[in-house]
Amino acid sequence: MNFDPSDLRTALDHDELYPAFQPVVELRTGQITGFEVLARWSHPVLGNIPPDEFVPVAESTGLIDLLTQTILKKSFAVEALAQSSLAIAVNVSPIQLRDFKLPEMVARTAESLGFRLERLIIELTESALLDDPQRAIDVAAELKA
């Protein structure tokens, strides 16, 4: 890690994190069916810091919810996407899958920006289920609802 962990809080406060959109293409037709949203950080001094460096810091410092909410807000607010029916896929940290506040935060963020939740895909990693499988299943069920 080339940055001070406190830089991440500053980055969130100064709007340095942003979503990058990776197209999801249906191979059979060649049509774009949606986008995977990837968090990116452009540090003013160090340049681009990869997610595999800043996401663990967000998890360990309690900033992961703020990071997720920031990326969701910016993604839901992209007018070209808001006007379409394309899906948006976002990754959720395994730590967040233990938090029953996550579904409410996602719903509230989407509602505030008029984003229809049926277009949202929440991506989970296998490790999200290892620590407390039942809790992860319960939070995932709330997200689905």
N, CA, C and O of each residue as an XYZ file, in Angstrom:
580
protein
N       0.855     -1.177      0.000
C       0.000      0.000      0.000
C       0.897      1.235      0.000
O       1.774      1.384      0.851
N       0.663      2.103     -0.958
C       1.484      3.310     -1.106
C       0.835      4.549     -0.496
O       1.399      5.639     -0.588
N      -0.312      4.413      0.111
C      -1.016      5.577      0.646
C      -1.286      5.395      2.129
O      -1.319      4.277      2.643
N      -1.477      6.517      2.802
C      -1.845      6.502      4.208
C      -3.327      6.140      4.286
O      -4.121      6.698      3.529
N      -3.725      5.234      5.165
C      -5.142      4.863      5.252
C      -6.086      6.051      5.448
O      -7.232      6.006      5.000
N      -5.623      7.107      6.106
C      -6.487      8.278      6.286
C      -6.756      8.991      4.958
O      -7.705      9.768      4.849
N      -5.920      8.726      3.949
C      -6.149      9.308      2.622
C      -7.474      8.854      2.030
O      -8.095      9.587      1.259
N      -7.910      7.651      2.384
C      -9.158      7.142      1.820
C     -10.345      7.961      2.296
O     -11.238      8.285      1.513
N     -10.355      8.294      3.573
C     -11.446      9.142      4.092
C     -11.430     10.492      3.381
O     -12.476     11.005      2.984
N     -10.241     11.061      3.223
C     -10.103     12.336      2.516
C     -10.598     12.189      1.078
O     -11.283     13.071      0.561
N     -10.254     11.083      0.440
C     -10.678     10.841     -0.940
C     -12.197     10.790     -1.050
O     -12.775     11.333     -1.993
N     -12.840     10.141     -0.091
C     -14.301     10.081     -0.099
C     -14.903     11.464      0.134
O     -15.903     11.825     -0.487
N     -14.296     12.229      1.024
C     -14.781     13.581      1.305
C     -14.571     14.534      0.135
O     -15.340     15.478     -0.049
N     -13.508     14.281     -0.672
C     -13.164     15.180     -1.773
C     -13.543     14.628     -3.141
O     -13.065     15.108     -4.168
N     -14.402     13.621     -3.147
C     -14.970     13.119     -4.398
C     -13.918     12.565     -5.368
O     -14.031     12.759     -6.578
N     -12.905     11.881     -4.845
C     -11.840     11.331     -5.687
C     -12.157      9.922     -6.187
O     -11.489      9.424     -7.093
N     -13.160      9.282     -5.610
C     -13.534      7.935     -6.046
C     -14.687      8.038     -7.038
O     -15.572      8.885     -6.910
N     -14.652      7.163     -8.018
C     -15.664      7.232     -9.070
C     -15.916      5.836     -9.628
O     -15.084      4.941     -9.484
N     -17.080      5.657    -10.269
C     -17.363      4.366    -10.889
C     -16.802      4.311    -12.311
O     -16.882      5.281    -13.065
N     -16.245      3.181    -12.650
C     -15.884      2.886    -14.034
C     -16.866      1.816    -14.500
O     -17.235      0.928    -13.732
N     -17.280      1.903    -15.738
C     -18.314      1.005    -16.249
C     -17.725      0.044    -17.281
O     -17.270      0.456    -18.348
N     -17.743     -1.230    -16.943
C     -17.253     -2.269    -17.845
C     -18.462     -2.912    -18.514
O     -19.312     -3.477    -17.825
N     -18.559     -2.839    -19.835
C     -19.731     -3.402    -20.511
C     -19.844     -4.918    -20.319
O     -18.846     -5.638    -20.296
N     -21.065     -5.369    -20.185
C     -21.387     -6.789    -20.171
C     -22.055     -7.063    -21.514
O     -23.094     -6.480    -21.825
N     -21.464     -7.944    -22.304
C     -21.929     -8.196    -23.661
C     -22.445     -9.625    -23.784
O     -21.792    -10.573    -23.350
N     -23.608     -9.762    -24.373
C     -24.139    -11.090    -24.675
C     -23.416    -11.592    -25.912
O     -23.554    -11.013    -26.990
N     -22.651    -12.658    -25.770
C     -21.820    -13.148    -26.868
C     -22.627    -13.571    -28.092
O     -22.192    -13.376    -29.227
N     -23.782    -14.138    -27.859
C     -24.593    -14.628    -28.968
C     -25.015    -13.506    -29.905
O     -24.998    -13.669    -31.125
N     -25.396    -12.366    -29.333
C     -25.915    -11.263    -30.150
C     -24.936    -10.111    -30.303
O     -25.068     -9.296    -31.216
N     -23.953    -10.041    -29.411
C     -23.033     -8.912    -29.434
C     -23.611     -7.657    -28.804
O     -22.985     -6.598    -28.847
N     -24.785     -7.760    -28.225
C     -25.456     -6.620    -27.612
C     -24.972     -6.396    -26.183
O     -24.716     -7.343    -25.440
N     -24.853     -5.130    -25.819
C     -24.538     -4.783    -24.430
C     -25.811     -4.970    -23.610
O     -26.856     -4.406    -23.933
N     -25.714     -5.762    -22.553
C     -26.875     -6.013    -21.693
C     -26.803     -5.253    -20.380
O     -27.778     -5.199    -19.629
N     -25.656     -4.670    -20.109
C     -25.502     -3.922    -18.871
C     -24.052     -3.558    -18.660
O     -23.222     -3.635    -19.565
N     -23.775     -3.158    -17.428
C     -22.428     -2.738    -17.070
C     -22.087     -3.236    -15.684
O     -22.925     -3.225    -14.783
N     -20.845     -3.673    -15.519
C     -20.329     -3.945    -14.186
C     -19.697     -2.651    -13.703
O     -18.897     -2.037    -14.409
N     -20.060     -2.246    -12.507
C     -19.537     -1.013    -11.929
C     -18.298     -1.354    -11.106
O     -18.334     -2.210    -10.222
N     -17.216     -0.675    -11.414
C     -15.944     -0.904    -10.738
C     -15.505      0.384    -10.052
O     -15.447      1.436    -10.688
N     -15.198      0.308     -8.773
C     -14.742      1.494     -8.036
C     -13.314      1.823     -8.440
O     -12.467      0.938     -8.559
N     -13.064      3.096     -8.646
C     -11.733      3.570     -9.017
C     -11.382      4.783     -8.159
O     -12.255      5.541     -7.736
N     -10.075      4.946     -7.912
C      -9.593      6.067     -7.107
C      -8.423      6.718     -7.825
O      -7.414      6.081     -8.128
N      -8.589      7.991     -8.083
C      -7.519      8.790     -8.665
C      -6.976      9.703     -7.570
O      -7.535     10.766     -7.300
N      -5.886      9.278     -6.948
C      -5.260     10.032     -5.861
C      -4.564     11.248     -6.467
O      -3.890     11.115     -7.489
N      -4.712     12.439     -5.860
C      -4.139     13.651     -6.451
C      -2.613     13.664     -6.543
O      -2.055     14.391     -7.365
N      -1.935     12.879     -5.722
C      -0.469     12.841     -5.747
C       0.043     11.508     -6.298
O       0.966     11.478     -7.112
N      -0.561     10.419     -5.851
C      -0.073      9.086     -6.202
C      -0.656      8.540     -7.500
O      -0.191      7.518     -8.005
N      -1.660      9.205     -8.041
C      -2.295      8.715     -9.267
C      -3.323      7.639     -8.962
O      -3.916      7.617     -7.884
N      -3.525      6.759     -9.913
C      -4.539      5.713     -9.759
C      -4.096      4.659     -8.750
O      -3.003      4.099     -8.838
N      -4.983      4.411     -7.790
C      -4.747      3.390     -6.777
C      -5.730      2.256     -7.055
O      -6.938      2.488     -7.116
N      -5.233      1.046     -7.223
C      -6.115     -0.069     -7.586
C      -7.041     -0.487     -6.436
O      -6.697     -0.340     -5.263
N      -8.208     -1.004     -6.792
C      -9.172     -1.430     -5.775
C      -8.632     -2.494     -4.835
O      -9.026     -2.539     -3.669
N      -7.737     -3.354     -5.315
C      -7.221     -4.380     -4.413
C      -6.354     -3.787     -3.315
O      -5.989     -4.486     -2.370
N      -6.020     -2.502     -3.429
C      -5.310     -1.806     -2.349
C      -6.266     -1.010     -1.470
O      -6.130     -1.025     -0.246
N      -7.246     -0.304     -2.077
C      -8.080      0.559     -1.235
C      -9.312     -0.115     -0.654
O      -9.801      0.322      0.388
N      -9.833     -1.158     -1.282
C     -11.016     -1.821     -0.729
C     -10.709     -2.481      0.616
O     -11.505     -2.332      1.544
N      -9.593     -3.205      0.768
C      -9.290     -3.759      2.093
C      -9.135     -2.676      3.167
O      -9.499     -2.892      4.323
N      -8.602     -1.527      2.789
C      -8.489     -0.419      3.745
C      -9.882      0.088      4.111
O     -10.150      0.384      5.276
N     -10.760      0.189      3.127
C     -12.145      0.612      3.403
C     -12.814     -0.376      4.353
O     -13.541      0.028      5.261
N     -12.573     -1.658      4.148
C     -13.164     -2.677      5.019
C     -12.606     -2.576      6.432
O     -13.360     -2.642      7.403
N     -11.301     -2.418      6.553
C     -10.677     -2.434      7.885
C     -10.881     -1.136      8.659
O     -10.747     -1.129      9.883
N     -11.201     -0.044      7.977
C     -11.389      1.248      8.656
C     -12.859      1.627      8.819
O     -13.172      2.706      9.323
N     -13.760      0.740      8.393
C     -15.184      1.035      8.534
C     -15.727      1.978      7.476
O     -16.806      2.543      7.652
N     -15.003      2.160      6.384
C     -15.443      3.065      5.318
C     -16.104      2.347      4.143
O     -16.469      2.986      3.156
N     -16.260      1.036      4.240
C     -16.767      0.277      3.101
C     -18.201      0.662      2.752
O     -18.550      0.701      1.572
N     -19.039      0.946      3.744
C     -20.409      1.349      3.438
C     -20.433      2.697      2.723
O     -21.178      2.878      1.760
N     -19.624      3.635      3.188
C     -19.559      4.938      2.548
C     -19.012      4.810      1.128
O     -19.497      5.477      0.214
N     -18.022      3.972      0.942
C     -17.473      3.739     -0.393
C     -18.551      3.167     -1.313
O     -18.735      3.649     -2.431
N     -19.254      2.152     -0.850
C     -20.315      1.533     -1.653
C     -21.403      2.537     -1.974
O     -21.855      2.618     -3.116
N     -21.829      3.300     -0.984
C     -22.885      4.286     -1.213
C     -22.434      5.350     -2.218
O     -23.216      5.765     -3.073
N     -21.191      5.785     -2.118
C     -20.657      6.777     -3.047
C     -20.684      6.245     -4.470
O     -21.124      6.941     -5.385
N     -20.219      5.026     -4.662
C     -20.178      4.434     -6.005
C     -21.597      4.193     -6.522
O     -21.871      4.423     -7.700
N     -22.497      3.735     -5.657
C     -23.889      3.540     -6.074
C     -24.523      4.858     -6.493
O     -25.155      4.931     -7.547
N     -24.364      5.896     -5.687
C     -24.951      7.201     -6.017
C     -24.468      7.695     -7.371
O     -25.257      8.139     -8.205
N     -23.170      7.610     -7.573
C     -22.613      8.101     -8.832
C     -23.077      7.241    -10.009
O     -23.310      7.760    -11.101
N     -23.208      5.960     -9.799
C     -23.656      5.062    -10.868
C     -25.126      5.295    -11.201
O     -25.499      5.392    -12.370
N     -25.952      5.384    -10.168
C     -27.383      5.582    -10.382
C     -27.677      6.938    -11.008
O     -28.710      7.113    -11.654
N     -26.783      7.892    -10.824
C     -27.008      9.245    -11.322
C     -26.552      9.456    -12.774
O     -26.810     10.513    -13.348
N     -25.888      8.476    -13.365
C     -25.450      8.632    -14.758
C     -26.691      8.680    -15.637
O     -27.416      7.693    -15.762
N     -26.923      9.826    -16.237
C     -28.169     10.045    -16.962
C     -28.381      9.052    -18.098
O     -29.496      8.569    -18.293
N     -27.336      8.746    -18.844
C     -27.489      7.807    -19.955
C     -27.946      6.438    -19.455
O     -28.735      5.767    -20.121
N     -27.463      6.027    -18.302
C     -27.893      4.747    -17.737
C     -29.286      4.855    -17.136
O     -30.079      3.917    -17.221
N     -29.579      5.986    -16.535
C     -30.889      6.186    -15.920
C     -31.997      6.121    -16.971
O     -33.115      5.697    -16.676
N     -31.686      6.538    -18.186
C     -32.672      6.561    -19.268
C     -32.810      5.212    -19.972
O     -33.678      5.051    -20.830
N     -31.978      4.256    -19.625
C     -31.990      2.973    -20.330
C     -32.598      1.883    -19.451
O     -33.009      2.127    -18.317
N     -32.640      0.686    -20.004
C     -33.104     -0.469    -19.225
C     -31.951     -1.423    -18.945
O     -32.169     -2.559    -18.524
N     -30.728     -0.964    -19.178
C     -29.556     -1.809    -18.966
C     -29.343     -2.099    -17.478
O     -29.629     -1.266    -16.617
N     -28.842     -3.282    -17.204
C     -28.552     -3.684    -15.830
C     -27.225     -3.088    -15.382
O     -26.335     -2.820    -16.189
N     -27.122     -2.892    -14.089
C     -25.873     -2.450    -13.469
C     -25.530     -3.476    -12.395
O     -26.344     -3.774    -11.521
N     -24.317     -4.010    -12.475
C     -23.857     -4.996    -11.495
C     -22.807     -4.360    -10.597
O     -21.867     -3.731    -11.082
N     -22.967     -4.524     -9.292
C     -21.997     -3.994     -8.337
C     -21.542     -5.115     -7.402
O     -22.305     -6.024     -7.074
N     -20.299     -5.026     -6.990
C     -19.753     -5.979     -6.036
C     -20.034     -5.494     -4.622
O     -19.985     -4.297     -4.338
N     -20.325     -6.423     -3.759
C     -20.538     -6.117     -2.348
C     -19.465     -6.847     -1.553
O     -19.186     -8.022     -1.789
N     -18.878     -6.139     -0.622
C     -17.846     -6.708      0.234
C     -18.433     -7.796      1.129
O     -19.566     -7.672      1.594
N     -17.674     -8.853      1.371
C     -18.140     -9.876      2.309
C     -18.498     -9.301      3.679
O     -19.416     -9.789      4.337
N     -17.786     -8.278      4.102
C     -18.086     -7.628      5.386
C     -19.493     -7.037      5.369
O     -20.212     -7.103      6.366
N     -19.878     -6.464      4.244
C     -21.197     -5.844      4.154
C     -22.322     -6.862      4.184
O     -23.450     -6.536      4.556
N     -22.027     -8.078      3.801
C     -23.059     -9.102      3.788
C     -23.431     -9.548      5.199
O     -24.345    -10.352      5.380
N     -22.728     -9.031      6.188
C     -23.071     -9.291      7.590
C     -23.951     -8.179      8.162
O     -24.431     -8.278      9.291
N     -24.157     -7.126      7.376
C     -24.810     -5.912      7.868
C     -26.238     -5.803      7.340
O     -26.451     -5.633      6.140
N     -27.213     -5.903      8.241
C     -28.610     -5.817      7.841
C     -29.001     -4.417      7.381
O     -30.108     -4.234      6.875
N     -28.126     -3.423      7.542
C     -28.417     -2.067      7.064
C     -28.130     -1.920      5.571
O     -28.590     -0.967      4.942
N     -27.377     -2.853      5.005
C     -27.017     -2.769      3.589
C     -28.236     -2.708      2.665
O     -28.286     -1.823      1.811
N     -29.216     -3.602      2.792
C     -30.361     -3.538      1.877
C     -31.098     -2.196      1.941
O     -31.521     -1.665      0.914
N     -31.246     -1.658      3.143
C     -31.915     -0.365      3.294
C     -31.113      0.751      2.631
O     -31.686      1.624      1.979
N     -29.792      0.728      2.796
C     -28.944      1.747      2.187
C     -29.035      1.687      0.666
O     -29.122      2.723      0.007
N     -29.015      0.482      0.110
C     -29.110      0.327     -1.343
C     -30.463      0.840     -1.828
O     -30.526      1.593     -2.799
N     -31.539      0.441     -1.164
C     -32.881      0.868     -1.568
C     -33.053      2.377     -1.454
O     -33.605      3.013     -2.352
N     -32.583      2.943     -0.359
C     -32.701      4.392     -0.145
C     -31.920      5.170     -1.201
O     -32.403      6.174     -1.723
N     -30.728      4.709     -1.509
C     -29.888      5.375     -2.508
C     -30.553      5.313     -3.883
O     -30.608      6.318     -4.593
N     -31.051      4.152     -4.255
C     -31.724      3.997     -5.548
C     -32.970      4.880     -5.622
O     -33.198      5.562     -6.621
N     -33.761      4.861     -4.573
C     -34.995      5.643     -4.560
C     -34.705      7.137     -4.681
O     -35.411      7.853     -5.392
N     -33.670      7.606     -3.991
C     -33.367      9.039     -4.017
C     -32.964      9.518     -5.410
O     -33.067     10.706     -5.717
N     -32.505      8.593     -6.250
C     -32.070      8.958     -7.594
C     -32.983      8.411     -8.684
O     -32.689      8.549     -9.872
N     -34.089      7.792     -8.283
C     -35.053      7.284     -9.260
C     -34.559      6.086    -10.048
O     -35.008      5.851    -11.170
N     -33.642      5.331     -9.472
C     -33.106      4.153    -10.156
C     -33.962      2.944     -9.792
O     -34.181      2.669     -8.613
N     -34.446      2.223    -10.799
C     -35.277      1.044    -10.561
C     -34.406     -0.138    -10.122
O     -33.503     -0.558    -10.846
N     -34.685     -0.655     -8.953
C     -33.861     -1.711     -8.373
C     -33.893     -3.026     -9.143
O     -32.984     -3.842     -8.998
N     -34.909     -3.245     -9.949
C     -34.922     -4.493    -10.725
C     -33.786     -4.525    -11.755
O     -33.503     -5.574    -12.333
N     -33.144     -3.394    -11.981
C     -32.002     -3.318    -12.901
C     -30.669     -3.546    -12.197
O     -29.630     -3.623    -12.852
N     -30.688     -3.654    -10.886
C     -29.454     -3.796    -10.106
C     -29.131     -5.262     -9.852
O     -29.984     -6.039     -9.423
N     -27.881     -5.623    -10.128
C     -27.373     -6.955     -9.822
C     -26.312     -6.788     -8.733
O     -25.362     -6.023     -8.893
N     -26.482     -7.498     -7.648
C     -25.506     -7.483     -6.562
C     -24.639     -8.730     -6.727
O     -25.137     -9.856     -6.734
N     -23.340     -8.505     -6.858
C     -22.412     -9.626     -7.020
C     -21.730     -9.923     -5.693
O     -21.261     -9.023     -4.996
N     -21.690    -11.210     -5.364
C     -21.094    -11.668     -4.115
C     -19.962    -12.626     -4.427
O     -19.990    -13.334     -5.433
N     -18.973    -12.641     -3.562
C     -17.896    -13.620     -3.700
C     -18.188    -14.793     -2.767
O     -18.950    -14.675     -1.808
N     -17.573    -15.906     -3.071
C     -17.770    -17.092     -2.235
C     -17.357    -16.835     -0.794
O     -17.962    -17.376      0.132
N     -16.333    -16.016     -0.599
C     -15.848    -15.759      0.761
C     -16.901    -15.047      1.606
O     -16.828    -15.078      2.835
N     -17.870    -14.412      0.969
C     -18.926    -13.728      1.710
C     -19.755    -14.716      2.519
O     -20.384    -14.338      3.508
N     -19.759    -15.964      2.111
C     -20.593    -16.958      2.777
C     -19.854    -17.766      3.834
O     -20.478    -18.545      4.554
N     -18.562    -17.602      3.940
C     -17.776    -18.485      4.803
C     -17.896    -18.187      6.290
O     -18.049    -19.117      7.082
N     -17.832    -16.928      6.694
C     -17.788    -16.591      8.117
C     -19.083    -16.904      8.854
O     -19.064    -17.574      9.886
N     -20.193    -16.427      8.337
C     -21.490    -16.608      8.975
C     -22.509    -16.871      7.874
O     -23.224    -15.960      7.457
N     -22.577    -18.105      7.405
C     -23.412    -18.414      6.247
C     -24.876    -18.007      6.418
O     -25.474    -17.468      5.486
N     -25.459    -18.253      7.582
C     -26.882    -17.939      7.752
C     -27.128    -16.439      7.694
O     -28.095    -15.989      7.080
N     -26.273    -15.680      8.321
C     -26.430    -14.221      8.282
C     -26.285    -13.707      6.851
O     -27.056    -12.852      6.416
N     -25.296    -14.228      6.117
C     -25.098    -13.837      4.722
C     -26.340    -14.171      3.899
O     -26.758    -13.374      3.059
N     -26.927    -15.331      4.131
C     -28.141    -15.733      3.421
C     -29.285    -14.792      3.765
O     -30.049    -14.398      2.884
N     -29.412    -14.425      5.041
C     -30.475    -13.514      5.470
C     -30.328    -12.127      4.847
O     -31.313    -11.549      4.387
N     -29.109    -11.590      4.827
C     -28.883    -10.273      4.231
C     -29.114    -10.344      2.727
O     -29.697     -9.428      2.146
N     -28.661    -11.425      2.090
C     -28.890    -11.600      0.650
C     -30.389    -11.669      0.346
O     -30.840    -11.135     -0.667
N     -31.151    -12.318      1.209
C     -32.604    -12.387      1.018
C     -33.222    -10.999      1.124
O     -34.131    -10.665      0.363
N     -32.739    -10.191      2.059
C     -33.241     -8.810      2.189
C     -32.890     -7.988      0.951
O     -33.699     -7.190      0.479
N     -31.690     -8.186      0.433
C     -31.297     -7.484     -0.796
C     -32.215     -7.889     -1.944
O     -32.643     -7.041     -2.727
N     -32.512     -9.163     -2.045
C     -33.398     -9.647     -3.104
C     -34.784     -9.027     -2.963
O     -35.400     -8.632     -3.953
N     -35.267     -8.946     -1.731
C     -36.595     -8.363     -1.495
C     -36.613     -6.903     -1.896
O     -37.643     -6.241     -1.772
